[in-house]
């Protein structure tokens, strides 16, 4: 697996001193800190404007709203999120994982720990995204195959084609019209439904 490139870090923390320590530690580890926000400054625009590779949230007790915001960052903006100084109880950990957190560190960390945590979080996020994309593609292919099979069945019933002939006809139509086979199948199904 190729290592995810991580250079630009966004920090979200309401505690000024802690955020300053985190920023200094990250810069010492040769990361580029592109912004430090407090939670009330956080919205989709502020996150996108930062163009961060990873978002670090230092939160002692992420609440429901915080977890919803983290979930949005992780899924909508497709950014890995690292939560530092988090709660140790199993329920908080599970809620954070469901929200899409890539790393959840519930113990005190040292500055030298940050690089490893960030790189693992970025790699975990990239792998999760790859698997998610593969699953989505497989589901799309399955749905398209079902459409094609249904359309073949219509052509076979209505025109007494063999399965091979029905497929060949659909494929020929797709090629001549510059369309995907699934689009031709949808058109055949829709035409049949409208004439019923």
C-alpha positions in Angstrom: 0.0 0.0 0.0 1.3 3.4 -1.0 1.9 5.8 2.0 -0.6 8.7 2.1 1.1 12.0 1.7 0.6 14.2 4.8 2.1 17.7 5.0 -0.7 20.1 5.9 -2.4 19.9 9.3 -5.4 21.8 10.6 -5.9 22.0 14.4 -9.3 22.4 16.0 -9.1 23.1 19.8 -10.9 25.5 22.1 -7.9 25.5 24.6 -5.4 28.1 23.4 -2.4 26.9 25.3 -2.9 23.3 24.2 -3.4 24.3 20.6 -0.2 26.4 20.8 1.7 23.4 22.1 0.3 21.1 19.5 1.1 23.6 16.7 4.7 24.0 17.9 5.1 20.2 18.2 3.8 19.6 14.7 6.0 22.3 13.2 9.0 20.7 15.1 8.0 17.4 13.4 8.2 19.3 10.1 4.4 19.5 9.4 2.9 22.6 7.9 0.1 23.8 10.3 -2.3 25.5 7.9 -4.7 26.8 10.6 -5.8 26.7 14.2 -9.6 27.0 14.8 -11.9 26.9 17.8 -15.1 24.8 17.4 -17.4 27.8 16.8 -15.3 28.8 13.7 -15.7 25.3 12.3 -17.9 24.9 9.2 -17.5 23.3 5.8 -16.1 26.5 4.3 -13.4 27.0 7.0 -12.3 23.4 6.7 -12.1 23.5 2.9 -10.3 26.8 2.9 -7.6 25.3 5.0 -6.8 22.6 2.5 -5.5 20.3 5.1 -4.3 16.7 4.6 -5.3 15.8 8.2 -7.5 17.4 10.8 -6.4 17.1 14.5 -9.1 17.7 17.1 -8.0 18.0 20.7 -11.1 17.4 22.7 -11.4 16.0 26.2 -15.0 15.0 25.8 -16.4 15.2 22.2 -20.1 15.8 22.5 -22.8 14.7 20.0 -22.5 17.9 18.0 -18.7 17.6 17.9 -19.0 14.0 16.6 -21.5 15.1 14.0 -19.0 17.7 12.8 -16.2 15.1 12.8 -18.4 12.8 10.8 -19.0 15.5 8.2 -15.3 16.3 8.0 -14.4 12.7 7.5 -17.1 11.8 4.9 -18.2 14.9 3.1 -14.8 16.6 3.0 -13.0 13.2 2.8 -10.4 14.2 5.4 -8.8 11.9 8.0 -9.6 13.1 11.6 -7.4 12.5 14.6 -8.9 13.0 18.1 -6.4 13.6 20.8 -7.0 13.7 24.6 -10.3 11.8 24.2 -12.4 9.8 26.6 -11.3 6.3 27.4 -14.7 4.7 27.8 -15.8 2.2 25.2 -19.0 4.0 24.3 -17.1 7.2 23.4 -14.6 5.3 21.4 -17.3 3.4 19.4 -19.2 6.7 18.8 -16.0 8.3 17.5 -15.2 5.4 15.2 -18.8 5.5 13.8 -18.3 9.2 13.2 -15.3 8.4 11.0 -12.4 9.2 13.3 -9.2 7.7 11.8 -7.2 7.8 15.1 -8.5 8.2 18.6 -5.8 8.7 21.3 -7.1 8.6 24.8 -3.8 8.9 26.6 -1.3 11.8 27.1 1.0 12.1 24.1 4.5 13.5 23.7 5.4 15.7 20.7 7.5 12.9 19.2 4.4 10.6 19.1 2.5 12.9 16.7 4.2 12.0 13.4 3.5 8.3 13.8 -0.1 8.9 14.9 -0.8 11.2 12.0 0.8 8.9 9.4 -1.1 5.8 10.7 -4.4 7.8 10.7 -3.8 9.0 7.1 -2.9 5.5 5.9 -6.0 4.0 7.7 -8.2 6.7 6.2 -6.8 6.0 2.7 -7.3 2.3 3.1 -10.9 2.8 4.4 -11.6 5.0 1.4 -10.2 2.5 -1.0 -12.3 -0.3 0.4 -15.4 2.0 0.4 -14.8 2.9 -3.2 -14.3 -0.7 -4.2 -17.5 -1.7 -2.4 -19.4 1.1 -4.1 -18.1 0.0 -7.5 -19.0 -3.6 -6.9 -22.6 -2.6 -5.9 -22.9 -0.4 -9.0 -21.7 -3.3 -11.2 -24.1 -5.7 -9.6 -27.0 -3.2 -10.1 -26.0 -2.7 -13.7 -25.8 -6.5 -14.3 -29.3 -6.9 -12.9 -30.6 -4.1 -15.2 -29.0 -5.8 -18.2 -30.4 -9.2 -17.2 -33.9 -7.7 -16.8 -33.7 -6.0 -20.2 -32.4 -9.2 -21.9 -35.4 -11.0 -20.4 -37.8 -8.4 -21.9 -36.1 -8.8 -25.4 -36.2 -12.5 -25.1 -39.9 -12.5 -24.2 -41.1 -9.9 -26.6 -39.0 -10.8 -29.7 -38.1 -14.5 -29.1 -34.4 -13.7 -29.0 -32.0 -16.2 -27.4 -30.1 -14.8 -24.5 -27.0 -14.4 -26.6 -28.9 -12.5 -29.3 -30.6 -10.2 -26.8 -27.3 -9.3 -25.3 -25.7 -8.8 -28.8 -28.6 -6.5 -29.8 -28.2 -4.4 -26.6 -24.5 -4.3 -27.0 -24.8 -3.2 -30.6 -27.2 -0.4 -29.6 -24.9 0.8 -26.9 -22.0 0.9 -29.3 -23.9 2.7 -32.1 -25.3 5.3 -29.7 -22.1 5.7 -27.7 -23.9 4.8 -24.4 -23.2 2.4 -21.6 -24.9 -1.0 -21.8 -26.7 -0.2 -18.5 -28.2 2.9 -20.0 -29.6 0.9 -23.0 -31.0 -1.6 -20.5 -32.7 1.1 -18.5 -34.3 2.5 -21.7 -35.6 -1.0 -22.7 -37.1 -1.5 -19.2 -38.6 2.0 -19.2 -40.1 1.5 -22.7 -41.6 -1.8 -21.5 -43.1 -0.2 -18.3 -44.6 2.6 -20.3 -46.3 0.3 -22.8 -47.7 -2.0 -20.1 
